[in-house]
Amino acid sequence: MTRLEEHLAEMLLRKVNGLTARQAVLQLLESGLIDLKACERRAIHEEIFRLQQQGMPRCEAFEVAAARFSCSYEKARNAFYNLSKH
Protein backbone atom coordinates (compact mmCIF):
# COMPACT_ATOMS: atom_id res chain seq x y z
CA MET A 1 0.00 0.00 0.00
CA THR A 2 1.37 3.43 -0.90
CA ARG A 3 1.62 6.29 1.57
CA LEU A 4 -1.24 8.07 -0.19
CA GLU A 5 -3.42 4.97 0.08
CA GLU A 6 -2.57 4.69 3.77
CA HIS A 7 -3.50 8.36 4.37
CA LEU A 8 -6.75 7.95 2.46
CA ALA A 9 -7.60 4.75 4.32
CA GLU A 10 -7.08 6.55 7.64
CA MET A 11 -9.33 9.41 6.51
CA LEU A 12 -12.05 6.96 5.50
CA LEU A 13 -11.76 5.08 8.78
CA ARG A 14 -12.18 8.32 10.72
CA LYS A 15 -15.25 9.15 8.64
CA VAL A 16 -16.98 5.87 9.53
CA ASN A 17 -15.67 5.39 13.05
CA GLY A 18 -18.33 3.91 15.31
CA LEU A 19 -20.74 3.00 12.51
CA THR A 20 -21.95 -0.47 11.63
CA ALA A 21 -20.65 -1.90 8.37
CA ARG A 22 -23.94 -1.05 6.61
CA GLN A 23 -23.98 2.48 8.01
CA ALA A 24 -20.35 2.95 6.99
CA VAL A 25 -21.01 1.89 3.40
CA LEU A 26 -24.09 4.11 3.18
CA GLN A 27 -22.14 7.05 4.61
CA LEU A 28 -19.32 6.59 2.10
CA LEU A 29 -21.82 6.29 -0.76
CA GLU A 30 -23.64 9.46 0.33
CA SER A 31 -20.32 11.28 0.61
CA GLY A 32 -19.34 10.30 -2.93
CA LEU A 33 -16.27 8.47 -1.64
CA ILE A 34 -17.09 5.17 -3.33
CA ASP A 35 -16.69 4.81 -7.09
CA LEU A 36 -20.15 3.60 -8.14
CA LYS A 37 -19.05 2.75 -11.68
CA ALA A 38 -16.24 0.56 -10.34
CA CYS A 39 -18.69 -1.15 -7.97
CA GLU A 40 -21.11 -1.74 -10.83
CA ARG A 41 -18.38 -3.24 -13.03
CA ARG A 42 -17.29 -5.53 -10.18
CA ALA A 43 -20.87 -6.61 -9.42
CA ILE A 44 -21.55 -7.43 -13.09
CA HIS A 45 -18.26 -9.32 -13.35
CA GLU A 46 -19.01 -11.34 -10.22
CA GLU A 47 -22.54 -12.12 -11.41
CA ILE A 48 -21.24 -13.44 -14.73
CA PHE A 49 -18.58 -15.49 -12.96
CA ARG A 50 -21.20 -16.90 -10.55
CA LEU A 51 -23.49 -17.86 -13.42
CA GLN A 52 -20.63 -19.58 -15.22
CA GLN A 53 -19.74 -21.51 -12.07
CA GLN A 54 -23.32 -22.82 -12.10
CA GLY A 55 -22.75 -24.14 -15.61
CA MET A 56 -24.24 -21.35 -17.72
CA PRO A 57 -22.40 -20.60 -20.98
CA ARG A 58 -20.58 -17.27 -20.93
CA CYS A 59 -22.61 -15.56 -23.66
CA GLU A 60 -25.85 -16.53 -21.93
CA ALA A 61 -24.41 -15.28 -18.63
CA PHE A 62 -23.73 -11.91 -20.30
CA GLU A 63 -27.38 -11.74 -21.35
CA VAL A 64 -28.68 -12.65 -17.89
CA ALA A 65 -26.35 -10.19 -16.15
CA ALA A 66 -27.31 -7.44 -18.59
CA ALA A 67 -30.99 -8.01 -17.80
CA ARG A 68 -30.38 -8.10 -14.03
CA PHE A 69 -28.35 -4.89 -14.06
CA SER A 70 -30.53 -3.16 -16.67
CA CYS A 71 -27.61 -2.58 -18.98
CA SER A 72 -26.60 -3.60 -22.47
CA TYR A 73 -25.01 -6.91 -23.38
CA GLU A 74 -21.94 -4.95 -24.46
CA LYS A 75 -21.64 -3.23 -21.09
CA ALA A 76 -21.85 -6.60 -19.33
CA ARG A 77 -19.26 -8.05 -21.70
CA ASN A 78 -16.92 -5.09 -21.16
CA ALA A 79 -17.33 -5.32 -17.39
CA PHE A 80 -16.32 -8.97 -17.54
CA TYR A 81 -13.33 -8.65 -19.86
CA ASN A 82 -12.02 -5.21 -18.88
CA LEU A 83 -12.37 -5.28 -15.10
CA SER A 84 -8.61 -5.24 -14.52
CA LYS A 85 -8.14 -2.08 -16.62
CA HIS A 86 -10.09 0.10 -14.18
N, C-alpha and C positions, 0 to 999 in steps of 0.2 A: 504494500500500500504506500502511495506517495505521501509526502508531507501535506500536500493540499487535500488529498482524500482524507487523511487523518483529521485535519482541521475541520473539514466539512462534516465528517462523521460526528465529531464532538458537538458542533453547532446543532446538528439534527437531534442528537441525543438530548441536548439541553431543551430543545423545543418540545420534546415529547415526554420529558421526565415526569414520572408519576402517572402517566396515562396507561390504560390497558392497551394491548396490541391493536385492537380494533380502533380505539380512540386515536391512537398514534397514527395509524394509516390514514384515517379520515382527516386528521389535523394536517398531515403532510400533503394530502390531496387538495384540501381547501387552500393551503398556503401556496400551491403551485410548485411544490418542491419535489414532486414525483413526475417523471416524464410519462405522461399518459400514452403517447404513441409507442414508446418502448414497451410499456406494460401490455398494450394491445398486441404488439408483434409477438411478444413472449407467450401470451395466452393463446393466440392462434397457433403458434408453433407447437406448444404443448398439447393442444387439442388434437392437432393432426397426428402427432407422435402417439398419443393415447389411442386414437382410432386405429392406427396402423398396428399397434401392439395387440389390439383385439382382432386383428386379421383383416381389416378393411384395406383394400387396395389404395395406394397413395392418391391417385386422381379422384377417387370417390371421397376420400377423406378431405381433400381440398374443397370439394363441393359441399360436404356436410358442414365443415368449419365455416365456410363462407356464409352459409345459411344461418348458422348459429350466431355468428358475429355481425350479421347484416352487412356484409361487405362483398366485394367482387371475388370471383374465383382467382383472378390475377393477384389481388391483394393477399389472399390466403397463400397462394403459391409463393409470392415474394417474401412473405413473413416466414415461411418455412425455409426457403433456400438462402435468404439473405440476412438471417438473424445475426450472424456473427459480424456483419459489416457495421452494425449500429452500436 
